[in-house]
Amino acid sequence: MRAVAAYEGDTRTEGFFEKGERAVIKLKRAYDSASNDDGIRFLVERLWPRGVKKAALRLDAWLKDVAPSTGLRQWFSHDPAKWAEFQRRYRRELDAKREALEPILKAARRGRVTLVYSSHDAEHNNAVALKPYLAVKMSGRGGAQRAA
């Protein structure tokens, strides 16, 4: 399985996963049932998922600081036309709070991790942007993220 690029034109994660190797980071909506193969589950949203009781959502941690800032989330408003710019701004925010990523990176080095998100849009949300960012960090080729 090949990792997806951290942003359009990024090739640093090409070949990150060897043939036959399973990705260690999965994505799942908060409204979907947890499964045994999810591994360690992290909610990567600043706000709790609407309509979900805290006791009903199986999580290992809620990492609010990994989520986009309120200002960035409100600016993006899940508008696909803003997706590329959202990813660029979100990577810049993540670069400034690397310590918040450590629980995910440590867990992913040991086994499977699932990033749990609440967006209805499965293609344009912070978890989708976060997954390849983490892959770059795990590959050791991450250094500082370049601005697109």
C-alpha positions, -999 to 999 in steps of 0.1 A, spaced: 0 0 0 13 35 -8 9 64 15 -8 94 0 11 126 -5 10 151 24 -1 177 -1 -4 180 -39 29 174 -55 46 160 -24 65 128 -31 82 123 2 58 96 13 60 76 -20 69 41 -11 66 47 26 47 14 29 63 -16 13 43 -40 -9 20 -61 12 26 -40 44 -5 -26 60 -8 11 68 -6 17 105 -30 47 105 -66 44 96 -95 69 95 -130 63 108 -160 85 114 -171 89 150 -206 77 140 -192 43 127 -188 14 151 -154 7 166 -139 -26 156 -111 -48 172 -88 -40 143 -89 -3 149 -60 -4 173 -55 27 194 -83 52 187 -78 90 189 -105 116 184 -88 144 164 -116 170 167 -117 202 187 -154 197 193 -172 165 205 -191 148 177 -227 160 177 -252 135 190 -227 110 203 -226 102 240 -192 102 255 -197 67 270 -207 54 235 -176 64 217 -147 40 223 -116 61 224 -81 59 239 -77 97 239 -93 129 227 -65 150 212 -82 184 209 -48 201 203 -42 181 171 -74 195 156 -73 226 135 -78 259 153 -113 272 157 -104 300 132 -91 276 106 -120 252 110 -146 281 107 -127 295 76 -126 261 59 -163 253 66 -157 220 47 -157 238 14 -138 216 -11 -128 247 -31 -107 257 0 -92 222 5 -56 228 -8 -53 260 12 -68 244 43 -42 216 41 -14 241 38 -26 262 68 -33 231 89 2 217 83 16 251 94 -5 248 126 7 212 132 43 223 127 38 247 156 24 220 180 45 189 173 43 178 210 5 173 205 13 147 178 35 125 200 8 102 214 -3 93 178 33 89 165 43 67 195 12 45 192 16 42 154 52 30 158 39 2 180 8 -8 160 -24 2 143 -39 36 150 -73 50 140 -79 87 137 -116 93 146 -133 123 130 -169 137 129 -171 153 95 -197 140 71 -173 147 42 -149 117 42 -126 133 16 -121 169 29 -116 169 67 -87 173 92 -82 136 97 -76 131 59 -51 160 60 -35 147 92 -28 111 81 -2 118 54 14 145 76 19 118 102 33 94 76 59 120 67 69 124 103 71 87 109 92 81 78 120 103 92 118 124 61 95 149 77 118 177 89 100 210 87 70 209 63 75 231 33 48 256 25 30 248 -7 
